[in-house]
């Protein structure tokens, strides 16, 4: 009954007359008021300045520290930041080799390709789910996020089981029919890595796109429709421009994360001999014999660093103007649902295809692999050899239980730390009165977004070697620190977005009512941000548990986690144990994602 | 020009599982070139009616035709999408596309049809911008416009296609008071000049009275009265219309004498007989109320003797000075009545007073 029309306000809003007045009230002139009020006014500003200064120092240490370690290390003869002497040899050694340039080119194709795959799929899916009468959209809204429970590592293993030319289910099944399997369908190739990596990025892209699609005031599209535009024109000329900033920022993030993504390359790229930068960095850091090539990998990473700076600049430029389109004030629009008509069945097929490729097929493949002693496609003759032996192996393995405990402890630490620091940093960035302070904190908190996990691992090794007073190397604390830094940008961003949807006047009203900074944060911002905080906690927990690249770099001694244990099973040929562990991991992550989807469900 | 026939629409009510009628048998016709207003409180269905005309919403039943072409017919399953109806619309939020400049916003409806040369488009956009006096702002980003300019731009965008029908969804409600007055007369001038048939949705009676050729008052999804502004204001046919438009005094009454040849009958109130006119349904209604607008009550210290003039005695209960007039609350027996006086003649609180009302200004209405 309450039509959106009745509650709309102009997005290109008439100038807010009251803003200046409200600001003035928030910081009143010293009038002959009660003592407490005057005291509060004097205390307010130093608290803020101190908070900003502390935040800047903390963020600087967390985000610039690792980067500095890598960059300085690349100019040291021994490759370590606290070594002696200076040299360009590392760069000369790396970039005089033709192979490095092949690596760079391939990596570029890999990154751009997988981002494109992810964005095209994500845009199609989220539009169908948010804005059309797709049958079962409420169900699919939850289902398309479930693949978050299929980390890239598992997805890669599963697709290897499906498409590997020698042991894959599909090639072996097709062999009697078409003979040799066409080489272009071989998963162990650059297109294969691009496909799987792209598929792995889809849930994150949807998570970023869906809110943007929902936030478009439907009257913009209705106005275009009334202005004679066809539905296709409305999409491309009105809706898409509104989504462009979001799409560009997704692309930027995916490119920055992807440039040294290691999980998919580790499983598919290494056996497929696909030359990729991340594989090369890993090889140099973990040679089969002798000392790691710290200098070389630092020099390779420094090249990525240049790319990262470019990416961050693009990302900031795009997102800075995003506010222009945003409707602030917590307006919930009833989205305009278009009727698909006869297209609803093809559309349903498309969404179903994705769910199959991203979760059903991987799960079935892994489940099948976990039941048979060695993997060789799907064959009826294997049915009588089915056993739960692999699960027994895993559940009685002391190593696996230790790894599970480690993974949970690391996730818990990361969640706690990020809730606090994400809120404070996000708040400081959004509500800062000084543009410079806001910019500084924003840039500092965004830096890890440009530091690929693998590089973060390398950097933390350098740091842990350098600062030996804190014996953190080889412990779960170092991995937790890595996750904390790596997930800081997303956490800060999520908090910023949440805070931007809360009208600043709500907090100003609290200030006028006599609340101090901490009270305002705890009593006004935190309760209003509850949905954001729950979503953030689950996001961090899921991503920490499935994280592989940082953990594998920092693995040493007793700090192995589930993902690294799983990879070592797979790498050493224990495919049933790897698959069994993968199935259990998937079930656990699925549960967490389902809880998250339930808590943040949209009421239709 | 526009004909709306027996529109029905209901939404499932989430609270009790029943359904809420949003449109209940809505019918009206609008002649070409006239300014037709849908007036009613928020949530009454006026916006739903307009969105149904635009094709942004689909009624459950009924039919709509624009310029002789049926664009919706529930029974025959006809539905013409908004982009195929010859309409222009101004949204409450204006819906100015922020990623286009002023020129592109207006040019959009011409460009999407893909049939016009760019020189023609330029000419027509410039003409539309001139009409709304925005010709100097063509290159300005749409986000850099004031509220009034956004409204003009939205109008230009709606008018550039020379639509058969112009739909205005509360276009003045986002403006501040002074600008609203200016834009109101501007809107009227424009509509007269262009001559386009216009449907205007508002909850503001002043806007409705000042702008319209015809007003349809809507309540709870149904049209309760249609007429020219003066007749709707002066001869409301129901209690709802009498109280929704302007303010009025309502006195419970019973029929004492049926109207004679002059149309004047008598009603019995707690304070004595009142000579008054009767609304259509009032004679047959089980109970009636007599509506007397405050500005139609003449206050005087001494009784004025004149045939056909009703008179009550009372005391001044409260006096409120509002600048251009003085509002009095007068106690008549146990009833409080509002009356309006001129600033020149002052009565004091507690003073005995005589209230005079012409029979033609007293209107007996159905009690419920």
Contacts between the chains, C-beta under 8 A, distances in Angstrom:
chain1	res1	chain2	res2	distance
A	1	B	11	5.7
A	1	B	13	7.3
A	1	B	20	5.3
A	1	B	22	7.0
A	1	B	43	6.7
A	2	B	43	7.3
A	3	B	47	6.1
A	3	B	48	6.7
A	3	B	51	8.0
A	5	B	47	4.8
A	5	B	51	7.0
A	5	B	92	6.3
A	5	B	169	6.8
A	6	B	42	5.7
A	6	B	43	6.7
A	6	B	47	6.6
A	8	B	91	7.7
A	8	B	92	5.6
A	8	B	93	4.5
A	9	B	93	6.2
A	9	B	174	7.1
A	10	B	93	4.5
A	10	B	94	5.7
A	10	B	96	8.0
A	10	B	147	7.5
A	10	B	150	6.9
A	10	B	174	5.5
A	11	B	93	6.4
A	11	B	95	7.9
A	11	B	98	6.9
A	12	B	94	7.0
A	12	B	96	5.0
A	12	B	98	5.5
A	12	B	142	6.3
A	12	B	143	5.4
A	12	B	145	7.1
A	12	B	150	6.1
A	14	B	146	7.0
A	14	B	147	3.4
A	14	B	150	7.4
A	14	B	174	6.1
A	14	B	175	7.3
A	14	B	176	7.8
A	15	B	146	7.1
A	15	B	147	7.5
A	17	B	176	7.6
A	217	B	93	6.6
A	217	B	95	7.0
A	219	B	91	4.6
A	219	B	92	7.6
A	219	B	93	5.3
A	219	B	95	4.0
A	220	B	95	5.0
A	220	B	97	6.0
A	222	B	54	7.8
A	222	B	56	5.3
A	222	B	82	7.3
A	222	B	89	7.9
A	222	B	91	7.0
A	222	B	95	6.9
A	223	B	89	7.0
A	223	B	91	5.8
A	223	B	95	3.9
A	223	B	97	7.5
A	223	B	157	7.6
A	224	B	97	7.6
A	224	B	108	6.9
A	224	B	112	7.7
A	225	B	55	8.0
A	225	B	56	7.3
A	225	B	81	7.3
A	225	B	82	4.4
A	225	B	83	5.3
A	226	B	54	5.8
A	226	B	55	8.0
A	226	B	56	7.5
A	226	B	82	4.9
A	226	B	83	7.2
A	226	B	85	7.9
A	226	B	87	6.1
A	226	B	88	7.2
A	226	B	89	4.4
A	226	B	158	7.9
A	226	B	167	7.9
A	227	B	83	7.6
A	227	B	88	7.9
A	227	B	108	5.6
A	227	B	109	3.6
A	227	B	112	6.8
A	227	B	157	6.7
A	227	B	161	7.3
A	228	B	83	4.9
A	228	B	84	8.0
A	228	B	109	5.2
A	228	B	112	5.4
A	228	B	113	5.4
A	228	B	161	6.6
A	229	B	83	5.8
A	229	B	108	7.3
A	229	B	109	7.6
A	229	B	112	4.1
A	230	B	83	6.0
A	230	B	112	7.2
A	233	B	112	5.0
A	237	B	108	7.3
A	237	B	112	7.3
A	238	B	97	6.2
A	241	B	97	7.8
A	241	B	99	4.2
A	242	B	99	7.2
A	324	B	98	6.1
A	324	B	143	6.2
A	325	B	98	5.8
A	325	B	99	7.5
